[in-house]
Amino acid sequence: MEIKILNSNNQEDQDFINNNPIRKQSFEDLYNEWNIELIEKNKKMRIRLPNLIEKYKDVLEDIDGKYFSSSLILYTSYDIFKVFKDAKISIMIVNNKIEAFTVGHVWPDCFYISHVRSKIKGGCTNIVSKLIESWWDKQNLKFSPTELDHDPSIRLHVQEKNLSAVGCYTKFGFKMTNETLNGETVMILTKESYAEKYLLPQTIKTLQNRLNKNIS
């Protein structure tokens, strides 16, 4: 098993997926589950990429300048990297297949996690952990301000009835808010909560394991 961060604009990272048929197919399959769910739930899916709008323009419905398809349109890995331009993608690789991934965005007021998807037990924890870690400034004990000029939090949104997802996020210190986004509840992770709920217990566990090893 390998957990890896891809920078969506980096050609080498794109090639890591695009030039390997197994990784490429599993990456596409995992992402396209969203499109399948959209068609099943809403009977249509929104198309945002200019190249896909041009390719499928004859079958798309134009609603106030937004384009929708009532037929399933499958995204290629090349399309997915365009969708998530300027983002980080945390992936879990098992036997050369992408079994889980999530996307990290830099928003004007926070870091934002979206599209958490896993086909394997523990996948959510591993990919979210890797993504949060990539934003954590160990020296200054806060989420990295590299791209932001203030001290940001991390946000995501979740269906409260999705108990497994809620459980995954709360172990890192995410807390429910009264805010909603697209009908789902927003959760927020501050540096204080992350340090208290996740980093400190991890540190204690590591020290305890070392102590036990030395005793034995």
Buried (B, 14 or more C-beta within 10 A) or exposed (E): EEBBBBBBEEEEBBEBBBEBEEBBBBBBBBBBEEBEEBBEEEEBBBBEBEEBBEEBEEEBEEEEEEBBBEEEBEBBBBBBBBBBEEBBBBBBBBEEBBBBBBBBBBEEEBBBBBBBBBBEEEBBBBBBBBBBBBBBEEEEEBBBEEEBEEEBBBBBBBEEEEEEBBEBBBBBBBEBEEEEEEEBBBBBBBBEBBBEBBBEEEEEEEEEEEEEEEEE
